[in-house]
């Protein structure tokens, strides 16, 4: 990642999204398992020493966040 703080911020965002979609199973979310798998794999990658954030990964996380808010997927309690 470009910096430690940026890396932690991206990981925090990914963990929050994962909690949001994994938390409320009654909410209909297309391809929930695929999204959960992608977020878990992303978190594994970002935990590796020397990881460099992919060109579109931050944008992908932001778009997933926007999608969840657009379709009113409940946000997990912090």
C-alpha positions as CSV (number, residue, x, y, z in Angstrom):
1,X,0.0,0.0,0.0
2,X,1.1,3.5,-0.5
3,X,1.2,4.4,3.2
4,X,0.4,2.6,6.4
5,X,-2.5,4.9,7.3
6,X,-4.0,4.6,3.9
7,X,-3.6,0.8,4.1
8,X,-5.4,0.7,7.5
9,X,-8.1,3.0,6.1
10,X,-8.8,0.7,3.2
11,X,-8.8,-2.4,5.4
12,X,-11.2,-0.7,7.8
13,X,-13.5,0.1,4.9
14,X,-13.4,-3.4,3.6
15,X,-14.1,-4.9,7.1
16,X,-17.0,-2.5,7.5
17,X,-18.5,-3.5,4.1
18,X,-18.0,-7.2,5.0
19,X,-19.8,-6.7,8.3
20,X,-22.6,-4.8,6.6
21,X,-23.4,-7.6,4.1
22,X,-22.6,-10.5,6.4
23,X,-24.6,-9.2,9.3
24,X,-28.2,-8.9,8.1
25,X,-28.9,-12.3,6.3
26,X,-32.6,-11.4,5.8
27,X,-31.6,-8.6,3.4
28,X,-31.7,-9.7,-0.2
29,X,-28.4,-9.1,-1.8
30,X,-27.5,-10.6,-5.2
31,X,-24.3,-12.6,-5.2
32,X,-23.7,-12.1,-1.5
33,X,-21.4,-15.1,-1.3
34,X,-19.3,-13.8,-4.2
35,X,-18.9,-10.4,-2.6
36,X,-18.0,-11.8,0.8
37,X,-15.4,-14.0,-0.9
38,X,-13.9,-11.0,-2.7
39,X,-13.8,-8.9,0.4
40,X,-12.2,-11.8,2.4
41,X,-9.6,-12.3,-0.3
42,X,-8.9,-8.6,-0.4
43,X,-8.3,-8.5,3.3
44,X,-5.9,-11.4,3.1
45,X,-4.0,-9.6,0.3
46,X,-3.8,-6.4,2.2
47,X,-2.4,-8.1,5.3
48,X,0.7,-9.2,3.4
49,X,3.8,-7.2,3.9
50,X,4.7,-5.0,1.0
51,X,1.2,-5.2,-0.5
52,X,0.6,-2.5,-3.1
53,X,-3.1,-1.4,-3.6
54,X,-4.3,-2.4,-7.1
55,X,-5.2,0.3,-9.5
56,X,-8.9,-0.1,-9.1
57,X,-9.3,-1.7,-5.7
58,X,-10.1,1.5,-3.8
59,X,-12.6,2.5,-6.4
60,X,-14.1,-1.0,-6.3
61,X,-14.6,-0.7,-2.5
62,X,-16.2,2.8,-2.9
63,X,-18.5,1.5,-5.6
64,X,-19.5,-1.5,-3.4
65,X,-20.2,0.9,-0.6
66,X,-22.4,3.1,-2.8
67,X,-24.3,0.1,-4.1
68,X,-25.0,-1.1,-0.5
69,X,-26.3,2.4,0.4
70,X,-28.3,2.7,-2.8
71,X,-30.2,-0.5,-2.1
72,X,-30.5,0.2,1.6
73,X,-28.5,-2.8,2.9
74,X,-28.4,-2.2,6.6
75,X,-25.2,-1.0,8.2
76,X,-23.8,-3.2,10.9
77,X,-23.5,-1.6,14.3
78,X,-20.0,-0.3,14.9
